[in-house]
Amino acid sequence: MVCSRHALWTAAITIGCLGLAGEADLHAEGPLPREVRPFLERHCYDCHAEGLSEGGLDLTTLGTDLKDAEVLRRWVRVFDRVSTGEMPPRKEASPPQAETQPFTSALGQWLTAADRVHRQVVLRRLNRVEYENTIRDLFGVRVRVQGLLPEDASAHGFDNIGEALAVSTELMQAYLEAADIALDAAFGNPKEPKWIKLKFPLIQDVQNQIGNLFRKTDDGVAMFNTGYCPSAVRSFRPMTPGTYRVRIHARAFQSDRPIVMQVHAGDVITHRRPYHLVNYFELPPDRMTVVEFVEWFDQYDTFHPKPYGTVSYAREKWEHKGPGIIIGDIEVEGPLEQWPPPSRQQLLGEVDPKNGTLADARRILSGLLPLAFRRSVPPDEIEPYASLVESALAQKRPFEESLRVGLKAILCSPEFLFLAEPTRSAGSASASVMGAEIDDFALASRLSYFLWSSMPDGELLDRAGSGDLRNPQTLRTQVERMLNDPRAAAFTENFTGQWLNLRDIDFTEPDRHLYPEFDEALKVAMLEETRRFFNEVLKNDLSLLSFIDSDWTILNERLATHYGIEGVKGLEYRKVQLPPESVRGGVLTQASVLKVTANGTNTSPVVRGVWVLENILGQPTPPPPTNVAAIEPDIRGATTVREQLDKHRNVASCAGCHRQIDPPGFALESFDVIGGWRDWYRSLGEGERVDRYIEPANNIRVRYRKGPVVDSTGMTPEGKNFQDIREFKRLLLENEEPVARCLAEKLLTYATGRGMGFSDRPAIEAIVRKNRQQNFGFRSLIHEVVQSETFRRP
């Protein structure tokens, strides 16, 4: 289906939501293939007929309208369970291959045909991250506009899926506002901002608290962990937004070892706008050191330094006998941005923004449009935007204001906001041999938004324009170049954030009584371990099975202490060889994953089991039956979730799914809400009192009690027993292909912006076969995804 470029906006308005490409007459309803029903009667109806519907599946009443997603899902489930030998159950005699093969072949062809009919070419909108990155790379400016745009919906696990990215009046209004901010940044301040260079002692900002929260020293002001630390810097609150360099003179105090200082920046005084962590910095005890960072500050923003990990005093005591930090002079200079900004020169060239002409505007628009639309642009496409500028000039509006009218229209046009993917000419060689393929410029955009979450750069567009991009060797070279580019950090951030659900790290806050050791530094280290682990596997083309298990990981002292691993000192992250028989290694046992698969008070084998099945093994699980009550965890410590799950497994409609879900969930039960190892559950009521202090969480004495002993044993659906997570991971590694298949599907979904269907299975299997020949290298897998036909098709 070729999308008319000039009709995109009309189509968007007509269908109302670009995630729904219209309801075509999908004739996906009809009788079952003749080979299917006899097989079901002979081998399936004994358990899955009326009154005997084990697992809630009654095959005698299951419809054949494959337009219904649930009907399609159930028939795919039938196909999978028979083709893998999971059904009939092991206790029943397996049907002969002479019957099974015609059954799966006929059912597979029927499902494939239905899936192809379902497939719709969906106009895919840029999500919030992609929009902001595209503005950055289009104009060469830094803008923060994500917060202006409504949150993107997700489908198939990702927020860049066309069918989920709807359009609304609210969104279009936000685009108008975001376009103004982008153009303000591109043109820059009309006058050169005043350069500031400040040097002041922090004591002038905390004078009122000297003797209470702070102590005056010869070289500055000493501060301690009192739970309340009003040390936000008020002497610097810039009028001009921009990037500023900050230097803080500081040292450890009353300590013979380094003390950590944490710094937050943003609206740290009123908290009416967001603020964020800048970093943690180690301060030596024997001398003043200079901590330097470069940070973007909006108007009236500032920063807030304070100690981390020192003894916490009750505010009424303020004894100040323990370790703290001393902060002396603070230096600030900026804004560091060049003026006039390079973006103005890049956009306008030699045109004077005060005295330009319509001819100048046409030249500017003709230079910007191919970049903004990410393809070659014929002269006639410039005219609608040039006409807007011409009308504004006719109204005697200044040139810059008039030009901005045309530029704003470009930034709000469907050609900019959506990834239109027209197909190549039907007469091309590859089109005739392989079927419809997206054109070369669409291929360049698909590649750049896959690996950079942003627009193609000049080299990609040049390759697309020359027709060379789809050459296999060119594609391989470009993928290598792009993965080695700093912009590939977006791939790590966005893919891991959704594949592993790292974006949900703040969804729950651990109960402070049950988990007093959890803090921001631990959370940051959790995320860094997973992202750096991912990058290490990607950079060195390590086996994707490293995500299941490895004999190394990435740690700093804070996370190593949490894991009970000795010999790791300091804030620096490094690759650490794990002790033999360590329970760590791979992503399943990383604290970030364990936290996002738990809530603030307890863990659930069901939640974690479903997560492993869907995100690691590629086995989606159906929702639970509506007539089965949910399990309510007992944080008082009288019973365990495992004991309560026994009741579910005795319900026929639950047993089938729990055979799959429970084993990985049980294997992970030895990890608590924040990813720490446990031999027993923590309780707020029942159990023996625990008498210990938590390090490094300011020597807080714990209040929880020792609950029931954890049982992490289990048995796989194939009947293999395991004692703990180490044995379970070894069982997973006995069959590598489900892991490779799942990751290949996740990558294809993220790369193409659409969910994979039944008809995509042969392509995914081909990718896995080739990846097996490359020892399941993860970087090699990305190359195979890009080289696949699926990556080049609508």
N, C-alpha and C positions, 0 to 999 in steps of 0.2 A: 504494500500500500504506500503510494507516494503522497506525502503531505504537501499540499500547495502552500508555498511560503507566504503568499499574499493573503491567504484565507485563514491563517492561523488564529488571528484574534477573533474573527467572526466565528470560527469553530468553537473557540473557548467560550464565547458568550452563549452560543447556541446550546452547548451541552451543559453549561453551568458549572460542571466540575470536570477538569481535564483528566482526573483519575478514572472517569467513566466514559469510555469512548463510544457510547451509544449502545442501544440494545438491538443487535442484529437478529435476524431470524436464524437462530442456531438450532439446526435440526439434529440435536444430539439425543433425541428421545426415540426409542425404537426397541424392537425385541432383542433379547440376548442372542449372540451368535449360537448357532444350532449345536456346537460342540460343548457349550457351557452348562446348560441345564441338566443334561444326563449325568454329567460328572458330579454336579452338586447333589443330585438325587441319590447317587450311589454312595458318596463319600462324606457328605456334609450335613444332610438333613437330620441325621440321627441326633446331632447336638444343636443345630441351628435352624430348627423349624418351629412352627407355632407351639408355644408352651414349653419349648426346650431351648430357648434362645440364650445360650451361654454367652456371656460377655455382652448381652444386650443386642446381639446380631441375629435377626430372623431373616434368613435368606429367602424364605417363601414369600415375604411381603416387601423385600427390598426393591425399590423402584428401579427404573432404567432411564430416568430422565437425568442425563449427565450434566445438564445445565445447573442442576442443584449441586452445590459444592459438597454438601454432606453425603449425598448419594455417590458422587464421584469418589470422595475420600474413602467410603466404605468398600467400593468395588476395587479400588487400588489396594486397600488393606487385604482384601481377599486374594488378589493376585500375589501380593508379597508373601503372605503367610503360606500359600501353597507352593510358590516357586522356590522359597527357601527351605521348604520341608518342615516348617514350624507347625503346619497343619497338614494332615490330622496329627493329634498329639502323639507323643512317643509310645503311649500305651496302646494305640490303635495301629492296625496294619497299614503300611503305606501303600497307596495305589500304584500300580505298575507304571513305568515310564511311558509305555505305549498309550496310556490314558492321560497322564499328567501333561505330556508335551503338547498334544493337540489342544488341551484345555487352556494352558497358559498362553499358547501362541494365539489362539482365537481371542481370548480375553484381552491380551496385550494389544492386539491390532485394533480392537474396538475402543479401548481406552486411549490409545495413541491418536486415533482419528478424532475422537471427541475432544481431546486436549488441543489439537491443532485448530479445530473449529472455534474453541473458546478463545484462542490466542487473539488478542487485539493489539493493534499498534496504538500505544498510549503516548500522548504528548507528555513528556517528563519535565516538570518544573525544577529549577534550581532550588535546593533546600537552603536553609538559612546560612549554613556554613559555606556552601558553594557560592552563594550570592556574595557574601562578604569577601571571600577569597578572590572571586572574579573581579570585584571592584578594585581590590588591592592590586591585582596584576594588570588590569586594564589601564589604570591611571598611575600606578606606581605610588600609591598613597596608603596610609594606614587609617582605616576607619572602623568604628565599632557600631555596627548597625544590626547585629543579630538580635539584640534586645528589643529592637523596634518591631521585628517581624513575629507574627504568631508562631507558636511552636509547631513544628512539622509532625504530621502523623506518620506512623510506621506501618509497614506491611512486610511479611516474610522476614521479620527481624531487623529491617533497616529503614532509615528515614529518607532514602533517595529513590524510593520505588514509585514509578509514575502513577499507578492506580490510587495511591494514597495521598498524593500531593494535590490537594484541591485548591481552588481559587475562590476567594470571597471578596466582598466589598471592603471588609476590614483589611485584608491583605493588600489590595490595590492601593488603599489609602496609605498604608505603611510603606509601600514601594515609592510613592510620591515623596514622602518625607525622607526616606533613605536616599533617594536620588539627589535631593537638595544637599544632604550632608556630604555625599560623595563628591558632588561638584564644588561645594565649598572647599573641601580638602584639595581637590585637583587644582583649582585656581589659586588657593592659598590666600593669606591675608593680603588685602590691598596695600597695607603699609607694613613695613618691617616690624615684627614684634620686638618689644623691648627686651634686651638681653639682661638676665639677672645673674649675679654672682654673689652668693651670700656665704658668710661664715659666722657662726654664732654658737654659743655653748647651750646645750640642752637645758642647763639649770634655769635659764631665763623662762622656759616654758613650764617648769614644774616647781617654781619657787614656793607656791602656796603649800606644797606637800613636804617640804624639807623638814626633817625631824619626825615626820609621821611615816609616810610611805617611802620616802627617799632620804638618803644621807649625803651631805655635802662632803667632798673629798678634795685633796689638793689638785687633782687633775680632772675633776668633773663631778658627776652625781652618781652615787651608787643606788641601784635598784634591785629589788628582790621579788620573789614570786609570792605575792600576797593575795592572789586571786583577783585583785583589782589593781591595775597598773596604768594610771592616767598619764602615760608618757608620750601620747601622740604629739607630733611636732606641730606647733601652731605658728611658729615664726616663718614657715614656708607654706603658703596656700596660694598657688599661682593664679593670676588672672587669665593668662593665656594657656590654653590646652597645648600640650606638646610633650616631647621627650626630654627628660631632665636627668643629669648625672648627679648622684648623691654619694657623698663620702661621709662615713660615720667613724669617728675616732673612739675606740672602745677597747676594753680588756676585761678579763675575768677578775673577780674580786673575792678575797677570802677563800681561795681555792688553790690547790697545787696541781690542778689539771685544767684543761680547757673547759670553758663553759659556753653553752650555745645561746646565741641571740636570735630570736625570730623577728621578722619584719613583715608587717602587712602594709598595703598601700591602697589608696582609693578614698572613699568617704568614711574614714576610720573614726571621725568625730561624731557626726550626727547619725550615721548608718541609714540615711534615707536613700542612698544609692549603693550599688554593690561595692564591696572591697574584696581584696584577695591577698593571698600569701605571696610575698616576693621570694623569700627563701629563708633558709636557716644558715647561720654563719658561726663557725667556731672561733672563739676568742681566747688567745693564749693568756696565761696568768701573770707572766713576768714582764710584759711590756704593752704599751698602747699599740694597737694595730689599726689599719685603715680598711674598713669594709666598704667596697664600692659596688654600686649597681646602677643600671640605666633603666628607667621606667617611664611609662606613659602616665601622665597625670592630666585629668580633666580639670576644668576650672574649680578652684577651691579644694581640690584633693590634697592630701598630704600622706605621711607615712607614720607608722607606729612601731618603734623598736621596744622589745622587752625580753627578759630572760626566759629561757625554756629549760625544763628538766631539773630545776633546783628545788630545794626543800620549800614546801608551801607552808606559810605561817597564817594562823588565824589573824584577821585584820585587827582584832582587839589587842593582840600581843605585840606585833611589830618589833620583835626582838632583834632582827637584823644580825644574828650571830652566824648564820649559815652563808653558803656561797651565793654570789650574785654577779652582777656586771656593773662596770663603770662606763658611762658614756660622757665623753668630753665634748670637743668641738664637732659641729656638723657643717658640711660644705654642700652647697647646691648650686648648680649652674645650668642654664638653658634658657629657652628651648633650643635643642641641638639641631633642629631641622634647618636645612639650608633655605635662604630666602633670596630671591624668589624661588619657590619650590621647583625642583626639576620637573615635576608633573605639569607645571604650567608651560614650560618650554616644550615638553613632550607633546602636549595637546595643541598648543597654539603655534609652535614654530616661531617664526619671526613676526607674527601678526601682533600689532599693538591692540590689547584688549579694549582700549578706549576709542580707537579710530579705525576699526576694521570695516570691511565692506562685505556685501553679499557674496562677492567672488571669494573673499577670504574665508567666509563661513563654509562655502561649498568645498574648498580645499580641506578645511579642518574636518568636515563631516565625511568626506571621501576617504580620509586617512583613518578615521576612527571606526567607521562602520565595518570594514572587514575584520577588525579585531573584536568589536563588540558582538558581531553576529557569527564570528568564528568560521568564516568562509569567504570566498570571493564574492564581491558585490557588484552587479552590473550598474551602470550609471543611472538608469531609471529608478532604482530603489532609493537613491539619495533624495529624489525630488520631494517626497512628502515631508521630509525633515527640513530640507532647504526652504520649502514653502512656509513652514512655521516661522523660521527665522526671518524670511522676507516680510511676512505679515507683521511681525513685531517691529521690524525696522520701519515699516510704513507708518506705524503708530508713534514714530519718533522716540522709541525706547533706545537706550544706549546699546552699543554693539554687544558688550559682554552679556547684558541681560537678555538680549535677543538671541544670542548664540546659545545661552543656557536653556532657552525654550526648546530648541531643537535637540540639544543634548539630553535634556530630561525626557523628551519623548522617546529617544533611543533607549534609555535605561529602563523605561517602563513598557517597552514594546515586547510583544510575545517572542520576537526573534532573539532578544537578549535574555528574557526570563525563562525560556523553555529550550530544551534540547531537541529541536526538530531533527529527525533522522531520516531524510529522504533516501530512497534506494537508488542504486546505480542504474545506468541504462540497461534495458533488457537485452540489448545487443552486445554487451560486453562479454568477454570470454568466461570470466568467473561467474557471471550471472547466469549464463546458459548452462554451465556445468553444475554449479552448486546451488542454484536458486537465488532468490533476491538477497542482496547484500546492501548494507547502508553505504552511502557514498564516502569518498575519501575524507572530506572535511568532517562528516559525522563520526567517522572512525577516529580522527584525531581528537575530537571532543570526548568521545567515549573513553579513549585511553587516558586523557589528561584528567578527567573527572574521576576516573578509577584510581589513579595513583597520586594525584595532587589535590583532588577536590577543588579544582580550579580550571580556568580556561587553558587552551593550548598555547604554548609559547611560539615565537617566530619560527623556530626550527621545525616544529611539528606542522605548522600551517604551510611552511614552504614544502615540506615533504608531501603533504596532502595535495597541494597545488600542482606538484610535478607528477602526481600519479604513482609515486614510488613507495608511499607509506605502507601499502598492504603487502609489499614484498616481504617474505618471511624473515630474511636476514635484516632488512631495514627495521621491521617491527622489533626484532630481538635487540638490535642496537639501541633503538629508542627506549625500550623498556629498561635496559641497563642504565642508560643515561638518566632516565627519570627517577629510577630507584636510588641513584647516587646523588640526586639533587636534594637540597634541604627541604624543598616543598613536599617531598615524599613523607615527611613527618606527619602530614595530614592523613596519609593512608594508615599509618600506625595508630594515630589518635582516633580516627573515625571508625576504622574496621574493628579494631580490638574493643573500642568503646561499645560496639553493638553486638559483635559476635560473642564476646565474653561478658556482655552486660556491664562493663566497667562504668558506664554513665550512671548506673544506679547506685553508685557507691554512697551517695548521700541520701538515698531514699529512706533509709532508717537510721536512727541514732541508737547505738548500743546503750542498754540500761546502765547508768553510772554506778549502781550498787552491785550489779552482777559483773560488770566489766570495767572496773575503774582504770585499768591500764590503757584503755583506748584513748587516743588523742589525735590531734591533727597531724603531728609528725609521723605517727604510725600509719595513718591513712595515706599520706603522701608517699611514704616508702612502699606501701602495698601497691599503689598504682605504678610507681616507677619500676618496681621489680617486674611486673607483667609487661609493660611497654618495652623495657630494655631487653627482657628475655625474648620477646617477639622480634625485636630488631636484630638480636644476635643470631637467631635462627634464620631470619631473612637474609641478612648480610652474607653469611657464610654458607648458604644453601644447605643448612643442616636438615636432617630428616624431619618431616612434619610430625613424625612419631615422638619427637622431643616434646611436643605439647602434651603427650600422655605421660612420659617419664623421661628423666634426664639425671645425670650424676653431677649436675652443676646448676646454679641459679645466680641471680644478681642481687646482692645485698649491700646495705650499709649497717652501721652498728645498731641503729634503732630496730630494724627489722630482724637482724641476726639475734638480738637479745630476745625478741618476741618468739623466735623459732627455737631458742635454746642452743644456738650455734656459737661456739666460742672462737676467739681469735680475730674477730672483725671489729676494728676500731675506727671511729670517726664518721663524718657525714658523707664521705665519698662513696659512691656506688662502685662495686667491682664484681667481677666474675669470681664466684666462690665454688671450689670443689666440695661437694657434699660428703659427709661421712658415710662409710659403707652402711648399707641397710637404712639409710635415712628415709623418713616418711615423706620428705620433700622431693622436689624434682617434677618438672612438667607443670602445666597450669592448673590441673585439678586440685593440687594441694597448695596453691598460692593463696595468700591471705585475702587478696582482692576478690578472687572468685568465690572463696568461701564466705566472705562477708556479703556479697551481693546475692548469694543464694540462701541467706538467712534473714531473720528480722532482728529487732533490737534486743530480744530476750531469749530466743530459742532457735534451734535448728529443726528442720523437718526432712526426714529421708525422702519424702514424696517430692518436695520442692527441688532438692538437690538431685534426686534421681531423674526427674523430668528434665532438669537442666542438662545433665550428662547425655541423656538420650537424644535430646533435640540439638544441642550445640556441639557435641563431640562425635556422636555416633549417627546423627542424621535420621533418627527414628521419632518423628512427631507422635505425641500421645494425644488421644482424644480427651475431651473434657470429662470429668466424672459424672456419673448418672445423677440426675437431679433429686432422686429419692434417697440418696445416701448422705447422711449427716457428715459435716466436716469434722476433722479432729481438732479438739481444743487442747493445746499443750498445757501441761501442768507445771508451772514454774515454782510451785510450792515443793516439788520434789518427790511426790508420793508415787507417781507412775512415770513411765517413759513413753515416748511416741511409739516406739517399737511395740510395746505391749498393747497399745491402742490399735495399731495397724493390724494386729492379729485378727481383730474383728472384721476388718475390711476384707482380708484375704479369704474369709469364710463366706463372703457374699459372692454368688456366682457372677453377677454382672461386674464385680470388681477384680476377681481373681486373675483374669487374663492379663489385664494391664499391670497389676501389681507384681506379676512374675517378672515383668521387664523393668518396672520402675524401682522396686525395692532394693535389688542388689547394689547398684551404684550408690543409692542413698544410704544404705547400711554401711557400706565401705567408708563413707565420708563422715560417719557419726563420731569418729574420734577427733573431729575438729569442731571447735566451738564457733560462736557467732562471729568472732573476729579472726578466725583462722588459727587460733592457738590449739596446741595438742591437749587433749584431756583424757584421763582415765575414768573420770566420773563427772556427772553433770553438776553444775552449780545451781544452788537452790536458795530461795529467799525464806524458806520456812522449815521443811523437814531436813533432818540430817545433822551430822556433827559440825560444830563450829570450826571454821578455818581461822587459824591464827598466823597471819603472815603479812608482810608489807609488799607493796607493788613497786617495782622499779621498772622504768625510770619515771613513773607517774607521781613524782614528788613525795615518795614514801607514804602513800596513802594506805592506811590499814583497811583491809578488806572486811566486808560485812556479810558476805554470802556464806552459805553452809555447803557441806559436802553431800551431794545428792546420790542417786543410784549409780552403780557402775555402768560404764558405757560398753555396749556389745556391738562390735563392728564386723561380726562374722556374717556370712551369707552364702547363698548358692545361686549361680547364674541360671538362666532359663535352660541352658544346656546340661544342667546337673553338676557343674563343677563347683566345689566348695572353696571358700577363701576365708582366711582368718582376719585379715586387715587390709588396709588400702594398698600396701605393697604387693600383696598377692593378687589383689584385684587388678592392679595396673599390669602385672605380668600376664594375667589372663586376657586383658584387652589387647596386648601386643601380640598375642598369638594369631590374631586376624587383623592385619593392617588395613585392608581395603575399606571397611566401613568408615574408618577415620579419614582416609584419603578422599573417599567419595563425598563425605559430609563437607569437608573443607573445600573441595572443588565446587560443590554446589553453592556454598556460602559465597565464595569468591565470584562465581558467575552471577549470582543474584545481585551482589553489591556492584559489580562492574557494569552490568547491562541495565540495571534499574528495573528489573522485572523478576517475578518469582519463576522458578523453574518448575515445569510441569512434567507429566508422565512422558510426553513425547521428547523431552530433553534427555531422558535417561541414556540412550545410546551415545550421545555426545559426551555425557559425563563419564560413562564407562570407558570411552576412548581416551579421555584425558587421564583417567586413573591408570589405564594400561601403560600409557607412555610414561607417566610419572613413576610407575614401578620400575621401569628400566633405568630411571635416574635415581634409584635408591630413595624414592619419595622425597627428594629435595624440595624444600618449600619454595625457594626462589625459582626452581625449575617448574614447580606447579604453576606459579604465576605466569611464566612464559607459555606453558601449555594452554592456560586459560585464554591468553591473548591470541595465541595462534589458532584457537579453535574456530570452527564455523559458527558456533553459537555466539561468540563475541562479535562477529561481523554481521550478524543477521538482525533484522528489526525485532 
